[in-house]
Amino acid sequence: QVQLVESGGGLVQAGESLRLSCAASGSISRFNVMGWYRQAPGKQREMVALITSGGDINYADSVKGRFTISRDNAKHTVYLQMNSLKPEDTAVYYCNRRQIGMNYWGQGTQVTVSS
């Protein structure tokens, strides 16, 4: 089993920044994909950004140029730096880790961007 603990959500105004963190613990595999998804009220959960253990990155078109995903493999932690936040970025952000055919989720952290 893998546990994911997220931190860093909050309430900000449009144009401001936030940094999310997600630390993994438990049965850690060296080969994995970590990332962030988000779910706004009344909408489906969507991928925001993914990063493999080898450093390959994928972003949703809506966040390219504004969000940066990174990871510290020694700390089993993934980060999401969110700049130039917009009201449409408001959602619950979930950390995700995929390894050895298993999919793990964090509890979610609320990000609210006011206009």
N, C-alpha and C positions, 0 to 999 in steps of 0.2 A: 504493500500500500504506500501511496504517496500523499502527503499533506501539503497544501498550498495555503500560505498566509499572505494576504494582500494588505497594503497600506497606501495612504497618500491621496485618497479621494477628498472631495470637499466642495465648497461653494465659491465660485470665482465669477468675476465679471468678464464679459466678452473681451477678447484680446489678451487676457492674462494667461498664465502658465500653471501647470500642475505636473507633478512627477509621481507616477505610480510605481510601486515595488511589489514583487511577489517572490517569496522565498519558499523553496521546496525542501521537504525533509522526508525521511523514511527510506523506502527502497529505491534509491536513485540509480538510474541507468546512465551510463556515459553517453549513449546515443539517444537523443530525444529532440523533440520540437517543443518550444515554449512560446507562448504568445498571449495576446489579449483579444477578447471578444467584448461586445457591448450589446445591451438590450434596452431600448427606449420603451416607454409605456405604449402598449398596443402594437408593438412591432416585434419582428422576429429577431433572435440573436444573430449578430453579424460579426464577421472577422474584422479586426482592426489592424493587427500586425502580428507576424509570426517570425521567429528566428530559430534556426536549427542549431544543434550543438557545434556544427561546423562553421556557423556564422552566416549562412544564407538567410536573406530577409525578404519578406513579402509584406506589402502594405495595401490596405484598401485605398481605392482611388480618392475617396473623400478626405483622407488624412495625409496623403503624400505631400511632402514639403512642409508639413506642420508638426507631425509626430515623428519621434525617433525611438526605435526599440533597440535595446542593448542587453547584454547579459554578462554575468560574472560566473563562469563555470565553477570556479573554486568555491564560490558561496552558494551555488545552485539557485541563483537569483536572476530574475529578469526585470527590466525596468522599461517604463514607457514615459518618455518626456513629451509632454503635450504643450505646444506653444500655439499662440494665436487662436485660442479656443473660441468656439462659436456656440450660440445657444443650441444649435442642432447636434452638438456633441454631448448634450445632456443625456445621461443613461447610467445604468448600472454596468460597471466594467468588471469582467470576469477574467481571472488568470486561468490559463489552460496549459496542461503539460501532457504530451503524448509520448509514450515509451513502451516498448515491447508489446505493441498491440493494445495497450490500455490507454484510456482517456481520463484525465483527472481535472477537476474544476475547483477553483477557490470559491469562497463564500460570496464574493462580489463586493465592490466598493462603489458608492454613489458619487458620481461627478455631476454637478449642476452648474451650468453656465448661464448667468443672467445677462440680459441685453441692456 
